[in-house]
């Protein structure tokens, strides 16, 4: 009898336990003893004093070291491309020597142009063959003040069948791979004579004009895709061998440039307390970030945004708006801090020339990188994506300007409080 009661009691308690916590396929589980005590919390905050020790430095990429050169005609900015061709040497001086030139063709690669500016004109001038990296806008102002050697209407040339002007010998075509414009401008022997003392070395200058402010960007010899401008001479030579004593229009392709750059006015303003980015020579700005330990070590960062307030409107032509990059660095050496050239550790935004609105850069990748590896220096380096290729720049308020200082907006989830209540 006693054994029966014990068995009945055990069965009753077992049934009661099964009723207390059962699996219900159509309803939420009900096991409060094993559920977490809290809920996921998402915090959105603006860190106004987390950026300190910010400063700007200039001189990273010079105008003649960039992969592009720009000619601009816009209010408050006049930029002109300049280039110097390589010398013309005979492949076999024992067989024949150069006498005179028949004509010259200059090939220019147009990377970008302002399609909203109609009647776009390129004016080509002859410059001294002494131009180099020290040449300034004032140094060549006299050469640009005279009549141009040639004037080419880009819109009119594009409208011609096949992009060929049979009268002038000019042509233009679109590269189907890069979508760049390949412009060939012809000069006769009177416009560009062959000077033996200079070995055929030529200096050219390019200005632009249109019915509206305009800008044209050309590839330079530093451009890995095209290698910049080239010049082709059509020469008359004196033959020593054979019955024919004169060869006409001997072609020497691929005679590239030995120097290319651009000059502009007004020149870049000296650095001050603001955070400058862009221009030529290019400027960079460095910002040191101090994240609270509760965010960096004990939270999951969902989103991070760097907020920068322009101190003045971004300078340049409207078409020369540029991409600003925010990088992490391998080590904190100030102005010489090496960049981390990794897309997962770089964030970007577009700088609109003339705009004064707050610039927002999504730096989530950077913050998550620092959170995952706390040994890395928490430094943001700002630079132009096309350093030195244009005079456009932007200047932001530094951390010293309390009302407009750089700040970080961070969205994060604090560590979840697992455990028994």
C-alpha positions as CSV (number, residue, x, y, z in Angstrom):
1,X,0.0,0.0,0.0
2,X,2.8,2.3,0.9
3,X,4.6,1.5,-2.4
4,X,1.4,2.4,-4.3
5,X,1.3,5.8,-2.6
6,X,4.9,6.6,-3.4
7,X,4.4,5.7,-7.1
8,X,1.2,7.8,-7.2
9,X,3.0,10.8,-5.7
10,X,5.9,10.6,-8.1
11,X,3.5,10.4,-11.1
12,X,1.6,13.4,-9.8
13,X,4.7,15.5,-9.4
14,X,6.0,14.5,-12.8
15,X,2.7,15.5,-14.4
16,X,2.8,18.8,-12.6
17,X,6.4,19.5,-13.8
18,X,5.4,18.7,-17.4
19,X,2.5,21.2,-17.1
20,X,4.8,23.9,-15.7
21,X,7.3,23.9,-18.6
22,X,6.2,22.3,-21.9
23,X,7.0,23.0,-25.5
24,X,4.2,24.8,-27.2
25,X,4.7,24.9,-31.0
26,X,2.2,27.6,-31.5
27,X,3.0,29.8,-28.6
28,X,6.1,31.5,-27.0
29,X,8.1,29.5,-24.5
30,X,7.4,30.0,-20.9
31,X,10.5,29.2,-18.8
32,X,11.1,32.4,-16.9
33,X,13.9,30.9,-14.8
34,X,16.1,30.4,-17.8
35,X,15.3,33.7,-19.7
36,X,17.8,36.6,-19.7
37,X,17.0,39.3,-17.2
38,X,17.3,42.3,-19.5
39,X,16.7,43.4,-23.1
40,X,18.9,44.7,-26.0
41,X,19.5,48.4,-25.7
42,X,20.7,50.6,-28.6
43,X,22.3,53.9,-27.7
44,X,22.8,56.9,-30.1
45,X,25.1,59.6,-28.9
46,X,27.2,62.5,-30.1
47,X,30.7,62.6,-28.7
48,X,31.6,66.3,-28.9
49,X,35.0,66.2,-27.2
50,X,36.4,62.9,-28.4
51,X,38.5,64.4,-31.2
52,X,41.6,66.2,-30.1
53,X,45.2,67.0,-31.3
54,X,44.0,67.7,-34.8
55,X,46.2,69.5,-37.3
56,X,46.8,70.0,-41.1
57,X,50.0,69.5,-43.1
58,X,50.8,70.3,-46.8
59,X,53.3,69.0,-49.3
60,X,52.4,65.4,-49.8
61,X,51.8,65.4,-53.6
62,X,53.0,68.2,-55.9
63,X,51.0,69.3,-59.0
64,X,53.6,67.7,-61.3
65,X,53.5,64.4,-59.4
66,X,49.7,63.9,-59.8
67,X,48.0,61.6,-62.3
68,X,46.0,64.4,-63.8
69,X,46.3,68.1,-64.6
70,X,43.4,70.5,-64.8
71,X,42.6,73.6,-66.8
72,X,39.9,75.7,-65.3
73,X,38.1,78.9,-66.0
74,X,35.8,79.7,-63.1
75,X,35.1,82.8,-60.9
76,X,37.9,83.2,-58.5
77,X,40.1,80.4,-60.1
78,X,42.2,80.3,-63.2
79,X,44.1,77.1,-63.8
80,X,46.2,76.3,-66.9
81,X,47.9,73.0,-67.9
82,X,51.5,73.1,-69.0
83,X,53.7,70.3,-70.5
84,X,57.1,69.8,-72.0
85,X,57.7,67.1,-74.7
86,X,60.6,64.8,-74.9
87,X,63.5,65.5,-77.2
88,X,63.4,64.1,-80.8
89,X,66.3,61.9,-81.5
90,X,67.1,60.0,-84.7
91,X,67.0,56.2,-84.4
92,X,70.1,56.0,-86.7
93,X,72.1,59.2,-87.0
94,X,74.7,57.5,-89.3
95,X,72.0,56.8,-91.9
96,X,70.1,60.0,-91.9
97,X,69.6,63.3,-90.1
98,X,66.6,65.5,-89.5
99,X,66.2,68.5,-91.8
100,X,62.8,70.1,-91.2
101,X,59.4,69.1,-89.8
102,X,56.4,68.7,-92.0
103,X,53.9,68.8,-89.1
104,X,53.4,67.8,-85.5
105,X,50.4,66.1,-83.8
106,X,49.9,66.5,-80.1
107,X,47.7,63.8,-78.5
108,X,45.9,64.7,-75.2
109,X,43.8,62.3,-73.0
110,X,40.8,64.1,-71.5
111,X,39.7,62.4,-68.3
112,X,36.9,64.7,-67.4
113,X,35.1,67.7,-68.7
114,X,32.2,69.8,-67.7
115,X,29.4,68.7,-70.1
116,X,27.1,71.5,-68.9
117,X,29.5,74.1,-70.4
118,X,28.8,74.5,-74.1
119,X,31.1,75.8,-76.8
120,X,34.0,74.4,-74.9
121,X,37.3,75.7,-76.3
122,X,40.9,74.6,-75.8
123,X,43.5,77.2,-76.5
124,X,47.0,75.9,-77.0
125,X,50.1,78.2,-76.5
126,X,53.8,77.7,-77.0
127,X,55.7,78.0,-73.7
128,X,59.5,78.2,-73.1
129,X,61.2,74.8,-73.0
130,X,62.6,75.7,-69.6
131,X,59.3,75.1,-67.7
132,X,59.7,72.8,-64.7
133,X,58.3,72.0,-61.3
134,X,59.3,75.5,-60.0
135,X,57.3,77.3,-62.7
136,X,54.6,79.5,-61.3
137,X,51.5,81.2,-62.8
138,X,53.3,84.5,-63.0
139,X,56.3,82.9,-64.8
140,X,54.2,81.9,-67.9
141,X,51.6,84.7,-67.8
142,X,53.4,86.5,-70.6
143,X,53.4,83.4,-72.9
144,X,49.7,83.0,-72.3
145,X,49.1,86.6,-73.0
146,X,49.8,86.3,-76.7
147,X,47.8,84.7,-79.5
148,X,47.3,80.9,-79.2
149,X,49.0,78.6,-81.7
150,X,45.7,76.7,-82.1
151,X,42.2,76.9,-80.8
152,X,40.0,73.7,-80.8
153,X,36.3,73.7,-80.3
154,X,35.6,70.4,-78.5
155,X,31.8,70.4,-79.0
156,X,32.2,71.2,-82.7
157,X,34.8,68.5,-83.2
158,X,32.6,65.9,-81.5
159,X,29.7,66.8,-83.8
160,X,31.7,66.1,-86.9
161,X,31.4,62.7,-88.7
162,X,33.9,60.3,-87.1
163,X,35.1,63.2,-84.9
164,X,37.5,64.3,-87.7
165,X,38.1,67.8,-89.0
166,X,39.5,67.3,-92.5
167,X,40.4,71.0,-92.8
168,X,42.6,71.3,-89.7
169,X,43.6,67.7,-89.3
170,X,42.3,67.5,-85.7
171,X,40.4,64.4,-84.5
172,X,38.7,63.2,-81.3
173,X,37.5,59.7,-80.3
174,X,36.2,58.0,-77.2
175,X,38.2,55.1,-75.7
176,X,35.6,52.3,-75.3
177,X,37.4,50.9,-72.3
178,X,38.1,53.9,-70.2
179,X,35.5,56.2,-71.8
180,X,38.1,59.0,-72.0
181,X,38.4,61.3,-74.9
182,X,41.5,61.0,-77.1
183,X,42.1,64.4,-78.7
184,X,44.7,64.9,-81.5
185,X,45.7,68.4,-82.5
186,X,47.7,69.1,-85.6
187,X,50.3,71.9,-86.0
188,X,52.0,72.8,-89.2
189,X,55.7,73.5,-89.5
190,X,55.1,77.3,-89.3
191,X,53.2,77.0,-86.0
192,X,55.7,74.5,-84.5
193,X,59.0,74.5,-86.3
194,X,61.7,72.0,-85.7
195,X,64.7,73.6,-83.9
196,X,67.7,71.4,-84.0
197,X,69.4,73.2,-81.1
198,X,66.4,72.2,-78.9
199,X,66.3,68.7,-80.3
200,X,62.6,69.2,-81.0
201,X,61.8,69.8,-77.4
202,X,58.4,71.7,-77.2
203,X,56.6,73.5,-74.4
204,X,52.8,73.8,-74.5
205,X,50.2,75.5,-72.4
206,X,46.5,74.9,-72.4
207,X,43.7,77.2,-71.4
208,X,39.9,76.6,-71.5
209,X,36.9,78.8,-72.1
210,X,33.2,78.2,-72.6
211,X,29.8,80.0,-72.4
212,X,29.9,79.1,-68.7
213,X,32.5,78.3,-66.1
214,X,34.4,75.3,-67.3
215,X,37.0,72.8,-66.3
216,X,38.9,70.1,-68.3
217,X,41.1,67.4,-66.7
218,X,43.9,65.8,-68.7
219,X,45.9,62.6,-68.0
220,X,49.6,63.1,-67.2
221,X,52.6,60.9,-67.5
222,X,52.0,59.6,-64.0
223,X,48.6,58.2,-65.0
224,X,49.0,54.4,-65.1
225,X,46.2,53.9,-67.7
226,X,47.3,56.2,-70.6
227,X,50.7,57.6,-69.7
228,X,49.6,61.2,-70.5
229,X,50.2,63.3,-73.7
230,X,52.3,62.2,-76.6
231,X,53.7,64.0,-79.6
232,X,54.3,62.7,-83.1
233,X,56.6,64.4,-85.5
234,X,56.3,64.1,-89.3
235,X,59.9,64.8,-90.4
236,X,61.9,65.3,-93.6
237,X,65.2,63.6,-93.3
238,X,68.4,63.5,-95.3
239,X,69.2,59.9,-96.4
240,X,72.8,58.8,-96.8
241,X,72.0,55.3,-98.1
242,X,70.1,54.2,-101.1
243,X,68.9,56.1,-104.2
244,X,66.3,58.2,-102.4
245,X,68.0,61.1,-100.7
246,X,64.9,62.4,-98.9
247,X,62.3,60.6,-96.9
248,X,59.1,62.6,-96.2
249,X,56.7,62.3,-93.3
250,X,58.7,59.7,-91.3
251,X,56.6,59.0,-88.3
252,X,58.0,58.7,-84.7
253,X,55.1,57.6,-82.5
254,X,55.0,57.5,-78.7
255,X,57.2,60.6,-78.1
256,X,55.8,61.4,-74.7
257,X,56.2,64.2,-72.3
258,X,59.2,64.7,-69.9
259,X,57.2,67.1,-67.7
260,X,53.6,68.0,-67.2
261,X,51.8,70.0,-64.5
262,X,49.4,72.9,-64.1
263,X,49.6,76.4,-62.6
264,X,46.8,78.3,-61.1
265,X,45.8,81.6,-59.6
266,X,45.2,82.5,-56.8
267,X,47.7,80.1,-55.2
268,X,46.8,77.9,-52.3
269,X,46.4,79.9,-49.1
270,X,48.9,79.2,-46.3
271,X,47.8,76.7,-43.7
272,X,46.2,78.2,-40.5
273,X,44.4,76.7,-37.6
274,X,41.8,75.1,-39.8
275,X,41.9,71.5,-41.0
276,X,42.8,71.7,-44.7
277,X,42.3,68.9,-47.2
278,X,43.1,68.9,-50.9
279,X,44.7,71.5,-53.1
280,X,48.2,71.5,-54.6
281,X,50.6,70.8,-53.1
282,X,48.1,68.5,-51.4
283,X,47.1,69.0,-47.8
284,X,46.1,66.3,-45.3
285,X,44.5,66.6,-41.8
286,X,45.1,64.3,-38.9
287,X,42.5,63.8,-36.0
288,X,43.2,61.8,-32.8
289,X,40.1,60.0,-31.5
290,X,39.5,59.0,-27.9
291,X,36.5,56.7,-27.6
292,X,35.1,56.0,-24.1
293,X,36.2,52.6,-22.8
294,X,32.5,51.6,-22.3
295,X,32.1,52.0,-26.1
296,X,35.4,50.8,-27.4
297,X,35.8,47.8,-25.1
298,X,32.4,46.8,-23.9
299,X,30.0,47.5,-26.7
300,X,29.1,46.5,-30.3
301,X,29.5,49.6,-32.5
302,X,26.7,49.7,-35.1
303,X,27.4,52.9,-36.8
304,X,29.8,55.8,-36.6
305,X,29.7,59.2,-38.4
306,X,32.3,61.9,-38.4
307,X,30.8,65.4,-38.4
308,X,32.9,68.2,-39.9
309,X,31.9,71.9,-40.3
310,X,33.5,73.8,-43.2
311,X,35.2,77.0,-42.0
312,X,34.8,78.5,-45.6
313,X,33.1,77.3,-48.7
314,X,35.0,74.5,-50.5
315,X,37.2,76.2,-53.2
316,X,37.4,75.3,-56.9
317,X,35.2,74.9,-60.0
318,X,31.9,73.2,-59.5
319,X,32.9,70.3,-61.8
320,X,36.0,69.8,-59.7
321,X,34.1,68.5,-56.7
322,X,36.2,65.8,-55.2
323,X,36.1,62.7,-53.0
324,X,37.5,63.0,-49.4
325,X,38.9,59.8,-47.8
326,X,39.1,59.0,-44.1
327,X,41.9,56.5,-43.4
328,X,43.3,54.7,-40.4
329,X,47.1,54.7,-40.0
330,X,49.6,51.9,-39.3
331,X,51.4,54.0,-36.8
332,X,51.0,57.4,-35.3
333,X,54.0,59.5,-36.5
334,X,52.1,62.7,-37.0
335,X,52.5,64.2,-40.5
336,X,54.4,61.1,-41.6
337,X,51.9,58.5,-40.4
338,X,51.7,55.7,-43.0
339,X,48.2,55.0,-44.3
340,X,46.3,51.8,-44.2
341,X,45.5,51.3,-47.9
342,X,42.6,48.9,-47.3
343,X,39.0,49.5,-48.5
344,X,37.7,47.9,-45.3
345,X,39.6,50.5,-43.3
346,X,38.7,53.5,-45.4
347,X,35.6,55.6,-45.7
348,X,34.7,58.3,-48.2
349,X,32.4,61.2,-48.9
350,X,32.0,63.8,-51.7
351,X,33.0,67.4,-51.2
352,X,30.8,69.8,-53.2
353,X,32.7,72.9,-54.2
354,X,31.0,76.0,-52.8
355,X,29.0,74.1,-50.2
356,X,29.1,75.1,-46.5
357,X,26.9,72.3,-45.1
358,X,28.1,70.0,-42.4
359,X,30.2,67.2,-44.0
360,X,29.3,63.7,-42.8
361,X,31.7,60.8,-43.3
362,X,30.5,57.3,-42.3
363,X,33.5,55.9,-40.4
364,X,31.8,52.7,-39.1
365,X,34.6,50.6,-40.6
366,X,37.2,52.6,-38.7
367,X,35.5,52.5,-35.3
368,X,34.8,48.7,-35.6
369,X,38.5,48.2,-36.5
370,X,39.7,50.0,-33.4
371,X,37.1,48.1,-31.3
372,X,38.3,44.7,-32.6
373,X,42.0,45.6,-32.0
374,X,42.6,48.1,-29.2
375,X,46.4,48.2,-29.9
376,X,45.8,50.1,-33.1
377,X,46.2,53.9,-33.0
378,X,42.9,55.7,-33.0
379,X,43.8,58.2,-35.7
380,X,41.8,59.4,-38.7
381,X,43.7,60.9,-41.6
382,X,41.8,62.9,-44.1
383,X,43.0,63.4,-47.7
384,X,41.7,64.0,-51.2
385,X,41.3,60.8,-53.3
386,X,43.1,62.5,-56.3
387,X,45.8,64.2,-54.4
388,X,47.5,67.0,-56.2
389,X,45.4,66.6,-59.4
390,X,43.4,69.8,-58.8
391,X,43.5,73.0,-56.8
392,X,40.1,72.4,-55.1
393,X,40.3,72.2,-51.3
394,X,38.2,72.4,-48.2
395,X,38.9,73.7,-44.7
396,X,37.1,72.5,-41.6
397,X,36.9,74.0,-38.1
398,X,39.4,72.5,-35.7
399,X,38.7,71.2,-32.2
400,X,39.8,74.6,-30.8
401,X,36.6,76.1,-32.2
402,X,34.3,74.9,-29.4
403,X,31.0,75.7,-31.2
404,X,32.0,74.0,-34.5
405,X,34.6,71.5,-33.5
406,X,34.7,68.0,-35.2
407,X,32.5,65.4,-33.4
408,X,31.5,61.8,-33.7
409,X,28.0,60.4,-33.7
410,X,28.1,56.8,-32.5
411,X,25.3,54.2,-32.4
412,X,26.2,51.2,-30.3
413,X,24.7,48.4,-28.2
414,X,26.1,47.9,-24.7
415,X,27.1,44.4,-23.5
416,X,24.0,42.2,-23.0
417,X,23.4,41.4,-19.3
418,X,23.1,37.6,-19.5
419,X,22.3,35.8,-16.2
420,X,19.6,34.5,-13.8
421,X,17.4,37.2,-12.3
